[in-house]
Amino acid sequence: MRIASTSCICPVLFCLCFVQRCYGAAHHGSIKVTRNQTKHIEGETEVHHRPKRGWVWNQFFVLEEHMGPDPQYVGKLHSNSDKGDGSVKYILTGEGAGTIFIIDDTTGDIHSTKSLDREQKTHYVLHAQAIDRRTNKPLEPESEFIIKVQDINDNAPKFTDGPYIVTVPEMSEMGTSVLQVTATDADDPTYGNSARVVYSILQGQPYFSVDPKTGVIRTALHNMDREAREHYSVVIQAKDMAGQVGGLSGSTTVNITLTDVNDNPPRFPQKHYQLYVPESAQVGSAVGKIKANDADTGSNADMKYTIINGDGAGVFSISTDKETREGILSLKKPLNYEKKKSYTLNIEGANTHLDFRFSHLGPFKDVTMLKIIVGDVDEPPLFTMPSYVMDVYENAKIGTAVGTVTAQDPDTANSLVRYFIDHNTEEDRYFTIDANTGTIKTAKIFDREETPWYNITVAASEIGKERMFCESVPEFPNGPIHRASAVYGALIYSGDSPGLVSHVPVGVRILDVNDNPPELAREYDIVVCENAKPGQVIQTITATDKDNSANGARFHFSLDEGPSLNPNFTLRDNEDNTASILTRRRKYSRTTQDIYYLPVLISDGGVPPLSSSSTLTIRVCACERDGRVRTCHAEAFLSSAGLSTGALIAILLCVVILLVFSLAIVVLFITLRRSKKEPLIISEEDVRENVVTYDDEGGGEEDTEAFDITALRNPSAAEELKYRRDVRPEVKPAPRHHPSSSLDSVDVQEFIKQRLAEADLDPSVPPYDSLQTYAYEGHRSETGSISSLDSVTTHSDQDYNYLGDWGPEFKKLAELYGQIESERTT
């Protein structure tokens, strides 16, 4: 089957497509391919030639966005078996078959019924087949072909990342790259110029340019100055069809900002300044400000101010405020109007971050001269000391003199000085001061243990002078420094004038007297073990005294027991402000007495000495061998096992249930025993093995008469046959006699064999298997038995404290024997 098309895109097949189009134009747009025939030429005999193969096409083309009223013709399918009589039927399947693409099943013509968009789908894969219309059998194998959607210029270029914001340093060279913009076109880049984009600049000339092919934006001028213009808005256009007429276009905006570089040196607005500073200015305080202007921004405008020379370089200093970039002038030494009335300073302001590319624009510093005029003011009284520290004993009477402060007028008038206390805090009301002499006295009785130190402020002023003081600020013609002086003057002379009043801090230390007795440092929880030995230290106590070390550093401890001697405990003074509590006897019992009280007397070494009495509480507890406390109360025995109240209730409930269940079993067993006794063997077929198990644990170690244990100690002790107690024998076997010598030498294996033979020959056993258990402990040890069965009849004087080392399983046994030993000792 041949496939004919009316369009071609491949350049190699251009000539063939041209022939195809011409031939198709003469035959209604299709190629008619007939069967191979032999050509007959007039005058020549018939010659058979090899038939030529026709072209086989595997793809069609259809234009996108077709808007015509009729379906768009795509191509034609033709089979060599088609004779034109309508016997051949063409079938089209695949993507879009029957919906987008339809075929004339007789002629094989293919049409597109819908408008296609190449940007949504670029091609369609279909299958064609020719079948016999009468028999519906295929005439040729199924063929696959592709219909490609041919692109047209229906998409304009787009800047997906726009608008753009970019920066470039000022003073850059011409041609400096700023940014590369890229526009995308959704059309087919392999077909024509629909996706070929060309860039141009619509706005932003003559400052910037754009490369038409790459979209790189560059500076178009030399030395663009940020201080002249900082922001630029550039509009870039992208046009397809290589910029030809009829092409589609899109645009974007690029906002370009010039960043700053250090290309401007600092400059002082004036070359000469004057500053007024009163002589009362405090050392270290700021007295004025000065600033040099810099057109740059950020770090490029950072400044550093220095005093390069002048007679005031040792009296004043200058620093730089990094926020405001101002020079702060401070006072290094106090001023004295009577000694020097003015100073001259040369101040330099220089950039700290230099760019050597622009050093030809420098120097990047400037110098100005500052004249400082010292103002004469009435100075406040001056105290002889910058601060005072005074002492007074606690419990001193009201009106006791503490100390004296002294101040003088530094002016030539040497006016008299009046003293007073600033009552700004509550502590200032605890003292009074003589206004003329400056003597400070107490106004209350002090307690050092409550407050050991007081801080007050004493003020001094000249008698006969106004407290409110204001001085006019001199007017200087130079603006910036005059402004700084006015601000400083407002700061210095606002409110109450400190030029007439001076202050001094006074600290009053309260001295200690011995007025507090010593007492125990804390509450002690003292424990004594039941197995404690005489002379054992059970607690070390310490004392404390609210007085300082001079009136209570040495403590003395003793028992406050009166004439009687304490038989249980004693106290030992360690002579290091501690005391030890010791035991007097060997054993203590919780059941006899679980708490003891011990009075202790403590005295200090002050003058006069003071003492106090305290009572210590001592509890008796059960302890491990290493001294660890196990329990101190009777109810703690349950908690030692790790059982909570809920667990104990659950255990008791289980015990009750077991008792009820056991009672029911006993009743059932008695009922069955009273009923008719069933034969052991019900039938000949019902023969089974039974195991009889006895779980009788006996009465423990105290029940020594419940059974004969001689057979457990040595099998040789069983000299006569022990009959079974579960079945009553009808015939008593003959007694067995064994020589004692053979019984002494019998081993376990022979013993078991002997018992097995006796059981097999015993006529009283039931006719089924039974289980017999023999517990054999072996021959008696030469060192004797370690069993405690016979120990109840003997008394030993040995110490049973070693039982505490055997682990938690022997705790109860250790407590029992420890209690018996304690009772014997008592």
C-alpha positions as a printed Julia matrix, in Angstrom:
826×3 Matrix{Float64}:
   0.0     0.0     0.0
   1.31    3.44   -0.92
   0.63    6.58    1.04
   0.52    9.85   -0.84
   0.88   13.3     0.74
   0.35   16.81   -0.53
   3.01   18.49    1.61
   6.69   17.93    2.36
   9.14   19.52    4.78
  12.36   17.52    4.41
  14.9    19.48    2.3
  16.33   16.27    0.82
  12.96   15.34   -0.63
  12.21   18.85   -1.82
  12.42   17.95   -5.49
  10.32   14.86   -4.99
   7.76   16.84   -3.01
   7.69   19.43   -5.75
   6.94   16.75   -8.31
   4.38   15.3    -5.92
   2.67   18.67   -5.51
   2.62   19.24   -9.32
   1.31   15.81   -9.96
  -1.23   16.18   -7.22
  -2.4    19.48   -8.65
  -3.15   17.75  -11.93
  -4.92   14.88  -10.22
  -6.98   16.61   -7.53
  -4.22   16.74   -4.94
  -3.35   13.02   -4.78
  -0.87   10.64   -6.27
  -2.27    7.74   -8.2
  -0.02    4.73   -8.03
  -0.91    1.88  -10.4
   0.44   -1.56  -10.78
   3.69   -2.15  -12.65
   3.06   -2.67  -16.43
   5.06   -3.57  -19.5
   5.47   -0.7   -21.91
   4.49   -1.35  -25.61
   6.31    0.73  -28.19
   5.04    0.94  -31.78
   7.21   -0.83  -34.22
   8.99   -2.86  -31.56
   8.35   -6.23  -30.14
   7.06   -6.63  -26.63
   9.9    -6.31  -24.09
   9.59   -7.29  -20.44
  11.21   -4.84  -18.01
  11.73   -5.12  -14.26
   8.98   -3.15  -12.49
  10.1    -0.1   -10.51
   9.23    0.15   -6.79
   6.96    3.01   -5.77
   7.78    5.39   -2.87
   6.43    4.36    0.49
   5.48    7.35    2.7
   5.29    7.08    6.48
   4.2    10.58    7.58
   1.77   13.38    6.69
   1.71   17.06    7.61
  -1.22   19.23    8.63
  -1.18   22.92    9.45
  -2.18   23.98   12.94
  -4.88   26.53   13.71
  -6.84   25.78   10.48
  -9.94   27.99   10.53
 -11.58   27.07    7.16
 -15.22   25.95    6.9
 -14.31   22.61    5.29
 -12.2    19.81    6.75
  -8.51   20.19    5.98
  -7.16   17.7     3.48
  -4.27   15.68    4.92
  -3.36   12.96    2.37
  -4.43    9.84    0.56
  -4.01    6.11    1.14
  -3.84    3.81   -1.93
  -3.25    0.09   -2.26
  -1.81   -1.68   -5.31
  -4.73   -4.05   -5.01
  -7.21   -1.24   -5.55
  -8.53   -1.43   -9.15
 -10.94    1.44   -8.64
 -14.01   -0.74   -8.58
 -14.75   -0.08   -4.91
 -13.81   -3.58   -3.81
 -11.09   -2.26   -1.5
 -12.05   -0.74    1.85
  -9.65    1.5     3.76
  -9.68    1.48    7.59
  -7.97    4.11    9.8
  -7.2     3.51   13.53
  -4.99    5.12   16.16
  -4.77    8.53   17.82
  -7.63   10.79   16.78
  -9.02    8.33   14.24
 -12.73    8.94   13.74
 -12.76   12.13   15.86
  -9.99   14.35   14.54
  -9.05   12.44   11.39
 -11.58   10.77    9.06
 -10.93    8.65    5.98
 -12.99    7.9     2.88
 -13.04    4.11    3.02
 -13.4     3.91   -0.8
 -10.89    6.51   -2.04
  -8.51    6.54    0.98
  -8.63   10.35    1.36
  -7.78   11.58    4.92
  -9.17   14.87    6.27
  -8.76   16.77    9.57
 -12.08   17.86   11.06
 -10.75   20.01   13.91
  -8.34   22.89   14.38
  -5.1    21.53   15.89
  -2.55   23.21   18.17
   1.05   22.08   17.8
   1.94   23.46   21.25
  -0.53   20.98   22.79
   0.32   17.92   20.63
   2.98   17.78   17.97
   2.06   14.55   16.15
  -0.42   11.67   15.96
   0.37    7.99   15.37
  -2.21    6.13   13.23
  -2.57    2.73   11.54
  -3.99    2.08    8.06
  -5.16   -1.16    6.49
  -6.8    -2.17    3.21
  -9.32   -5.05    3.3
 -11.55   -6.76    0.79
 -14.97   -5.24    1.07
 -16.71   -8.55    0.23
 -14.71  -10.94    2.38
 -13.39   -8.47    5.01
  -9.97  -10.06    4.67
  -6.88   -7.87    4.7
  -5.28   -7.35    1.33
  -2.02   -5.98    2.81
  -0.45   -5.93    6.29
  -1.37   -3.04    8.59
   0.85    0.03    8.12
   1.78    2.67   10.71
   2.26    6.31    9.81
   2.52    9.67   11.58
   0.62   12.88   11.02
   2.74   15.83   12.18
   1.17   19.17   13.07
   3.0    21.84   11.12
   3.8    24.99   13.11
   2.71   28.54   12.34
   3.83   31.7    14.16
   1.05   31.99   16.7
   3.04   32.49   19.95
   4.8    35.69   21.0
   8.1    35.57   22.95
   7.71   35.77   26.76
  10.08   36.76   29.59
   9.23   34.21   32.26
  11.47   35.77   34.94
  10.58   39.42   34.5
  10.41   42.09   35.71
  14.05   42.14   36.83
  15.82   44.01   39.64
  19.59   44.29   39.36
  22.44   46.45   40.61
  25.7    47.63   39.09
  28.46   49.64   40.78
  28.67   53.31   39.91
  31.68   54.57   37.97
  31.82   51.24   36.06
  33.58   51.02   32.69
  31.49   51.26   29.56
  30.37   47.81   28.41
  30.16   46.37   31.92
  27.74   43.44   31.91
  24.65   44.11   33.97
  22.24   41.21   33.31
  21.29   38.66   30.64
  17.59   38.36   29.89
  16.07   35.4    28.06
  12.73   35.2    26.26
  11.11   31.89   25.29
   8.89   31.23   22.24
   6.5    28.28   22.26
   6.64   27.89   18.48
   8.69   25.17   16.75
  12.35   26.24   16.69
  13.14   23.74   13.92
  10.67   25.19   11.44
  11.18   28.58    9.93
  11.85   31.69   12.02
   8.79   31.45   14.25
  10.94   30.88   17.36
  13.99   32.92   16.34
  14.1    35.83   18.83
  15.92   39.15   18.5
  16.36   41.57   21.48
  16.21   45.35   21.37
  16.01   48.18   23.91
  12.91   50.37   23.96
  13.74   52.53   27.01
  17.0    53.21   28.84
  19.19   54.74   26.18
  21.81   56.14   26.08
  22.76   54.68   29.46
  22.42   50.99   28.61
  22.46   48.69   25.56
  21.41   45.1    24.83
  22.94   42.43   22.61
  20.3    41.49   19.98
  21.23   37.81   19.97
  22.23   36.97   23.56
  20.09   39.49   25.5
  23.05   40.7    27.6
  22.49   44.23   28.97
  25.6    46.4    29.3
  26.44   49.94   30.41
  26.7    52.39   27.51
  28.32   55.37   29.29
  31.53   55.97   31.21
  31.56   56.86   34.95
  27.87   56.81   35.74
  27.63   58.67   39.08
  25.24   57.4    41.75
  25.18   60.77   43.47
  23.84   62.29   40.21
  21.27   59.53   39.44
  20.76   56.26   41.27
  17.83   54.41   39.63
  17.16   53.51   35.98
  14.22   51.71   34.34
  15.14   49.83   31.14
  12.54   48.21   28.83
  13.77   45.26   26.7
  11.79   43.86   23.71
  12.05   40.34   22.27
  10.67   39.82   18.71
  10.43   36.54   16.78
  10.7    35.97   13.02
  14.28   37.27   13.46
  12.88   40.76   13.94
  11.17   40.88   10.56
   7.95   42.7     9.89
   4.97   40.67   11.02
   6.8    38.97   13.86
   5.31   38.79   17.34
   7.01   40.54   20.29
   7.05   40.68   24.09
   8.76   43.07   26.51
   9.97   43.23   30.1
  11.25   45.87   32.51
  14.7    45.81   34.12
  15.1    48.09   37.17
  18.79   48.94   37.54
  20.24   50.59   40.67
  23.73   52.02   40.89
  25.49   50.87   44.06
  27.8    53.18   45.92
  31.59   53.22   45.83
  33.89   55.46   47.85
  34.43   58.16   45.26
  33.63   61.21   47.41
  35.99   62.48   50.16
  34.58   63.88   53.44
  34.35   67.65   53.83
  33.72   69.89   56.87
  31.15   72.58   56.08
  33.37   75.2    57.78
  37.05   75.64   58.43
  36.65   77.32   61.84
  34.36   76.47   64.79
  33.89   77.77   68.34
  32.58   75.83   71.35
  31.6    77.05   74.83
  32.27   74.65   77.73
  31.67   75.62   81.4
  34.39   74.81   83.85
  31.92   72.74   85.86
  31.72   70.09   83.11
  32.35   66.63   84.49
  35.37   64.64   83.36
  34.35   62.02   80.81
  31.18   63.83   79.78
  30.43   64.86   76.19
  30.82   68.62   75.69
  30.14   68.97   71.93
  29.66   67.37   68.52
  31.15   68.0    65.08
  30.46   66.36   61.71
  32.02   66.19   58.25
  29.74   65.55   55.27
  30.25   62.62   52.89
  28.07   62.1    49.79
  28.67   58.34   49.86
  26.54   55.88   51.82
  27.05   52.79   53.95
  30.57   51.78   54.81
  31.94   54.15   52.16
  30.85   57.05   54.38
  32.33   55.67   57.61
  34.42   58.27   59.34
  37.06   58.52   62.02
  37.81   61.75   63.85
  41.16   62.53   65.49
  42.78   65.52   67.22
  46.03   66.01   65.31
  47.44   68.97   67.28
  46.58   71.98   69.45
  47.04   73.01   73.06
  43.89   71.18   74.16
  44.9    67.73   72.89
  45.68   66.56   76.42
  42.48   68.02   77.93
  39.91   66.87   75.35
  39.36   63.67   73.39
  37.19   62.85   70.39
  35.38   59.66   69.4
  33.16   58.66   66.47
  29.48   57.82   66.71
  29.05   54.97   64.18
  25.32   55.59   63.81
  25.33   59.33   63.15
  28.97   59.52   61.93
  29.54   62.5    64.24
  32.63   63.35   66.25
  31.85   63.39   70.01
  34.13   65.73   71.93
  34.68   64.65   75.59
  36.5    66.12   78.56
  39.6    64.22   79.74
  40.68   66.57   82.52
  38.77   69.08   84.7
  38.6    72.67   83.52
  39.57   75.7    85.6
  38.53   79.08   84.34
  40.97   80.88   86.65
  43.95   78.97   85.12
  43.07   78.75   81.38
  40.19   80.4    79.59
  40.41   78.83   76.05
  41.85   75.97   74.02
  42.5    75.35   70.3
  42.11   71.97   68.57
  42.77   70.81   64.98
  40.31   68.0    64.16
  40.66   65.67   61.2
  37.87   63.56   59.66
  38.97   60.7    57.35
  37.27   57.79   55.59
  38.06   54.35   57.01
  37.35   52.29   53.84
  39.34   53.52   50.87
  39.02   52.41   47.23
  42.39   52.87   45.54
  40.75   52.96   42.1
  39.52   56.45   42.98
  42.54   57.7    44.87
  42.97   60.37   42.19
  39.8    61.98   43.53
  41.29   62.38   47.05
  42.6    63.01   49.57
  39.76   61.3    51.43
  40.09   63.41   54.6
  39.55   66.98   55.77
  40.77   69.2    58.66
  39.05   71.98   60.6
  40.03   74.16   63.57
  38.0    74.27   66.8
  38.35   76.96   69.47
  37.0    76.04   72.93
  36.06   78.82   75.33
  35.95   77.93   79.05
  33.05   79.5    80.94
  33.29   80.71   84.51
  30.64   79.21   86.84
  29.97   79.18   90.57
  31.36   75.79   91.64
  29.7    73.67   94.32
  31.36   72.78   97.62
  34.04   70.13   97.35
  34.17   67.23   99.84
  37.53   66.29  101.26
  36.97   62.61  100.25
  35.16   61.09   97.28
  33.31   58.71   99.65
  33.08   57.94  103.38
  32.83   54.71  105.38
  31.74   54.89  109.04
  31.1    52.32  111.83
  28.57   52.08  114.63
  27.69   49.17  117.0
  24.32   47.52  116.84
  21.92   48.23  119.7
  23.52   51.69  120.11
  21.28   54.37  121.57
  19.5    56.86  119.36
  21.66   59.96  118.81
  24.99   58.11  118.89
  27.58   59.93  116.7
  28.64   57.9   113.65
  31.11   60.21  111.92
  31.67   63.61  110.28
  31.87   64.74  106.63
  33.67   67.92  105.54
  33.29   70.1   102.4
  34.75   73.46  101.33
  33.84   76.13   98.77
  36.51   76.04   95.99
  35.68   79.6    94.86
  37.65   82.57   96.07
  34.7    83.75   98.16
  35.08   80.63  100.37
  31.44   80.71  101.48
  30.12   78.7   104.41
  28.74   75.24  103.66
  25.47   73.7   104.88
  24.98   69.89  105.05
  21.85   67.81  104.65
  20.87   64.21  103.85
  18.94   63.44  100.67
  15.94   61.46  101.91
  15.43   59.61   98.66
  15.34   56.14  100.26
  14.11   54.7   103.55
  17.7    54.17  104.72
  18.36   57.92  104.62
  15.73   58.39  107.37
  17.69   56.24  109.83
  20.34   58.96  110.29
  20.5    62.7   111.0
  23.23   65.24  110.27
  24.27   68.51  111.84
  23.77   71.16  109.14
  26.78   73.22  110.29
  29.36   70.62  111.4
  28.45   67.65  109.16
  28.28   65.2   112.09
  26.09   62.16  111.35
  24.09   60.55  114.19
  21.77   57.55  114.52
  17.99   58.0   114.43
  17.01   54.39  115.37
  18.4    51.27  117.09
  20.08   48.95  114.57
  20.21   45.18  114.43
  23.22   43.87  112.5
  21.59   40.5   111.85
  18.71   42.3   110.11
  20.72   44.87  108.08
  24.53   44.95  108.35
  25.12   47.94  106.04
  23.46   51.25  105.18
  24.16   53.6   102.26
  23.18   57.26  102.5
  23.9    60.35  100.43
  25.05   63.61  102.03
  24.69   66.89  100.14
  26.52   70.18  100.7
  25.53   73.64   99.44
  26.82   77.15   99.89
  24.94   79.29  102.4
  23.32   82.41  100.93
  23.36   81.21   97.28
  20.33   80.46   95.12
  19.79   76.75   94.36
  18.33   77.59   90.96
  21.04   78.75   88.61
  20.94   79.65   84.92
  23.6    81.12   82.74
  23.11   82.43   79.22
  24.85   80.61   76.46
  27.22   82.81   74.43
  26.21   83.31   70.84
  28.77   82.28   68.27
  28.36   83.01   64.59
  29.23   79.47   63.54
  26.08   77.36   63.34
  26.93   73.68   64.01
  29.09   74.25   67.06
  26.71   76.89   68.41
  23.92   74.32   68.14
  25.99   71.75   70.02
  26.82   74.28   72.72
  23.19   75.23   73.17
  22.2    71.61   73.54
  24.94   70.98   76.04
  23.96   74.05   78.02
  20.38   72.85   78.2
  21.56   69.51   79.49
  23.82   71.03   82.13
  21.53   73.77   83.46
  18.05   72.24   83.37
  16.18   71.78   86.7
  18.05   72.04   90.04
  21.49   73.31   89.33
  24.25   70.89   90.32
  26.6    73.88   90.28
  25.49   74.82   93.82
  25.02   71.43   95.45
  27.48   68.55   95.64
  26.85   65.01   96.89
  28.99   62.34   98.47
  28.12   58.69   99.24
  28.45   57.57  102.87
  28.47   53.9   103.88
  27.61   53.01  107.49
  28.74   49.59  108.71
  26.87   48.11  111.7
  29.31   46.39  114.07
  28.31   43.17  115.81
  27.74   42.43  119.5
  27.04   38.97  120.92
  23.26   39.04  121.22
  22.23   35.77  119.51
  22.7    32.27  121.03
  23.94   29.44  118.8
  21.55   26.8   117.46
  21.67   23.63  115.39
  22.51   24.2   111.76
  19.53   22.14  110.57
  16.96   19.54  111.58
  18.68   16.15  111.92
  17.11   12.78  111.12
  19.25   10.44  113.22
  19.02    6.66  112.83
  20.58    3.95  115.0
  20.75    0.35  113.79
  19.48   -2.5   115.93
  22.82   -4.27  115.58
  24.88   -1.16  116.48
  27.96   -1.65  118.61
  29.02    0.44  121.64
  31.0     3.57  120.77
  29.68    3.73  117.2
  29.24    7.25  115.71
  25.71    7.54  114.35
  25.57   11.29  113.55
  27.78   14.41  113.42
  26.02   17.69  114.22
  27.03   21.31  113.6
  25.78   24.65  114.91
  25.29   28.14  113.52
  25.23   31.6   115.05
  23.67   34.74  113.57
  26.5    36.78  115.07
  29.73   37.13  113.13
  32.85   35.08  113.77
  34.2    37.43  116.42
  31.24   36.66  118.73
  30.48   33.01  118.04
  33.1    31.26  115.95
  33.87   28.67  118.67
  30.99   26.38  119.78
  30.9    24.02  122.75
  28.61   20.94  122.77
  27.42   18.9   125.77
  24.46   16.74  126.85
  21.76   18.57  128.75
  20.94   15.5   130.88
  21.13   16.8   134.41
  22.48   14.55  137.2
  21.46   11.23  135.59
  23.66    9.56  132.99
  22.13    8.61  129.64
  22.54    4.79  129.33
  21.86    4.71  125.59
  23.83    7.53  123.93
  26.63    9.99  124.61
  28.04   13.12  122.93
  31.65   13.94  122.02
  32.76   17.54  121.3
  35.15   17.4   118.32
  36.47   20.92  119.12
  36.02   21.97  115.46
  32.49   23.41  115.84
  31.06   19.9   115.38
  30.0    17.11  117.77
  29.47   13.37  117.32
  26.6    11.27  118.72
  27.81    7.81  119.91
  26.05    4.69  121.15
  26.62    3.4   124.71
  25.33   -0.19  124.49
  25.43   -3.09  122.03
  21.9    -3.83  120.79
  18.71   -1.84  120.22
  15.26   -3.26  119.58
  12.42   -1.56  117.73
   9.89   -3.69  119.54
  11.16   -2.5   122.92
  11.63    1.22  122.04
  11.75    2.67  118.56
  12.42    6.41  119.34
  14.91    8.06  121.72
  15.19   11.78  122.59
  18.6    13.32  123.32
  18.85   16.94  124.72
  21.98   18.85  123.55
  23.37   22.09  125.02
  25.3    24.47  122.66
  27.23   27.56  123.82
  29.34   30.1   121.89
  32.6    31.84  122.71
  31.34   35.42  122.71
  31.42   37.98  125.46
  29.25   37.35  127.33
  28.79   33.72  126.18
  25.29   32.61  125.15
  23.85   29.1   124.96
  20.75   27.23  123.79
  19.32   23.74  124.2
  17.94   21.51  121.43
  16.51   17.99  121.43
  17.6    15.38  118.91
  15.24   12.57  117.84
  16.88    9.16  117.27
  14.98    6.37  115.51
  15.79    2.66  115.8
  15.89    0.89  112.43
  16.76   -2.49  110.98
  19.93   -2.23  108.9
  22.03   -4.28  106.56
  25.42   -5.54  107.67
  27.11   -2.65  105.87
  24.94   -0.13  107.76
  22.32    0.62  105.1
  18.88    1.2   106.58
  16.35   -1.45  105.58
  13.29   -0.45  107.54
  12.36    1.61  110.59
   8.68    0.73  111.18
   6.68   -2.47  111.43
   4.57   -1.65  108.42
   7.71   -1.35  106.32
   8.18   -5.15  106.23
   5.51   -5.41  103.58
   6.98   -2.62  101.49
  10.42   -4.24  101.63
   9.1    -7.0    99.47
   8.12   -4.44   96.87
   4.33   -5.02   97.3
   1.89   -2.16   97.15
  -1.5    -2.07   98.88
  -3.26   -3.01   95.66
  -0.95   -5.99   95.18
  -1.61   -7.19   98.73
  -5.37   -6.97   98.21
  -5.04   -8.96   94.96
  -2.97  -11.64   96.73
  -5.5   -11.93   99.56
  -8.32  -12.21   97.04
  -6.47  -15.01   95.23
  -5.92  -16.82   98.53
  -9.64  -16.62   99.34
 -10.52  -17.98   95.9
  -8.04  -20.84   96.32
  -9.47  -21.69   99.74
 -13.01  -21.81   98.35
 -11.85  -23.94   95.44
  -9.97  -26.3    97.77
 -13.04  -26.66   99.98
 -15.15  -27.57   96.96
 -12.6   -30.22   95.94
 -12.61  -31.7    99.46
 -16.42  -31.9    99.46
 -16.38  -33.54   96.03
 -13.72  -36.01   97.13
 -15.72  -37.02  100.25
 -18.85  -37.45   98.15
 -17.02  -39.7    95.72
 -15.56  -41.8    98.54
 -19.01  -42.39   99.95
 -20.32  -43.52   96.6
 -19.93  -47.06   95.28
 -16.35  -48.0    94.67
 -15.7   -48.54   91.0
 -13.36  -51.26   89.77
  -9.92  -50.12   88.77
 -10.27  -51.78   85.36
 -13.61  -51.12   83.67
 -13.13  -53.42   80.7
 -10.48  -55.43   79.05
 -10.02  -52.78   76.42
  -9.84  -49.89   78.9
  -6.35  -50.41   80.28
  -4.38  -47.27   80.95
  -1.37  -46.08   82.91
  -1.94  -44.02   85.99
   0.52  -41.82   87.83
  -0.15  -41.1    91.47
   1.43  -37.86   92.66
   1.74  -36.81   96.29
   2.23  -33.07   96.93
   2.31  -33.05  100.72
   4.96  -30.56  101.89
   4.46  -31.24  105.58
   4.67  -28.74  108.38
   8.13  -27.31  107.59
  11.17  -27.42  109.76
   9.12  -27.15  112.99
   7.16  -30.36  112.17
   9.94  -32.86  112.87
   7.59  -35.67  113.93
   5.47  -35.74  110.74
   7.58  -38.39  109.04
  10.67  -40.46  109.57
  13.57  -38.77  107.82
  16.09  -41.49  108.51
  15.41  -43.02  105.1
  16.35  -39.71  103.48
  19.67  -39.55  105.25
  20.94  -43.03  104.36
  19.25  -45.91  102.56
  21.02  -48.29  104.94
  18.79  -47.02  107.75
  15.75  -48.61  106.08
  16.31  -52.1   107.49
  12.82  -53.38  107.01
  10.3   -53.15  104.18
   8.07  -50.1   104.11
   4.69  -51.03  102.69
   2.61  -48.76  100.53
  -0.02  -46.82  102.37
  -2.33  -46.29   99.38
  -3.23  -50.04   99.03
  -3.83  -52.4   101.95
  -1.83  -55.59  101.44
  -3.71  -58.88  101.65
  -0.63  -61.08  102.01
   2.26  -59.95  104.08
   5.56  -60.95  102.53
   8.32  -62.55  104.46
  10.62  -60.18  106.25
  13.88  -59.31  104.55
  17.17  -59.42  106.38
  20.29  -57.73  105.12
  23.64  -57.81  106.73
  24.66  -54.51  108.07
  27.93  -54.69  106.24
  26.19  -54.93  102.86
  23.8   -52.12  103.75
  26.65  -49.83  104.67
  28.33  -50.37  101.33
  25.24  -50.2    99.12
  25.25  -47.42   96.52
  22.36  -45.51   95.01
  22.04  -47.64   91.86
  21.87  -50.91   93.85
  19.4   -49.3    96.25
  17.05  -48.31   93.43
  17.31  -51.75   91.8
  16.49  -53.36   95.13
  13.42  -51.19   95.6
  12.32  -51.9    92.01
  12.54  -55.64   92.57
  10.59  -55.36   95.79
   7.85  -53.38   94.04
   7.63  -55.92   91.22
   7.34  -58.88   93.69
   4.94  -57.11   96.04
   1.51  -58.86   95.63
  -0.29  -55.94   97.25
   0.41  -53.44   94.43
  -2.44  -52.59   91.96
  -2.38  -54.11   88.45
  -1.17  -50.9    86.82
   2.04  -48.88   86.82
   2.71  -46.49   89.65
   5.38  -43.92   90.36
   7.54  -44.27   93.48
   9.96  -41.52   94.43
  13.01  -42.08   96.65
  14.95  -39.09   97.96
  18.46  -40.15   98.79
  20.9   -37.63  100.21
  23.94  -39.92  100.36
  26.04  -41.13  103.26
  26.52  -39.0   106.31
  29.3   -36.39  106.03
  32.27  -36.67  108.3
  31.87  -33.0   109.24
  28.27  -33.46  110.29
  24.99  -32.22  108.92
  24.31  -28.54  108.2
  20.57  -29.07  108.57
  18.75  -26.93  111.12
  16.21  -29.64  112.02
  17.95  -30.47  115.28
  18.98  -26.92  116.08
  15.75  -26.12  117.92
  16.86  -28.27  120.86
  20.31  -26.72  121.18
  21.45  -23.29  122.2
  24.54  -21.63  120.75
  26.36  -18.53  121.85
  27.66  -17.72  118.4
  27.04  -14.35  116.66
  24.33  -14.67  113.99
  25.1   -11.32  112.33
  26.74  -13.19  109.44
  23.25  -14.25  108.3
  22.77  -10.7   106.97
  25.47  -11.38  104.36
  23.63  -14.35  102.84
  21.3   -12.25  100.71
  17.65  -11.21  100.79
  16.47  -14.85  101.13
  17.86  -15.0   104.68
  16.72  -11.54  105.85
  13.84  -12.9   107.92
  16.07  -15.56  109.51
  18.7   -12.92  110.29
  16.06  -10.69  111.92
  14.72  -13.61  114.05
  18.13  -14.68  115.31
  19.21  -11.07  115.74
  16.13  -10.46  117.89
  16.74  -13.62  120.0
  20.35  -12.6   120.53
  19.23   -9.09  121.56
  16.8   -10.54  124.13
  19.53  -12.8   125.52
  21.88   -9.83  125.87
  19.19   -7.82  127.63
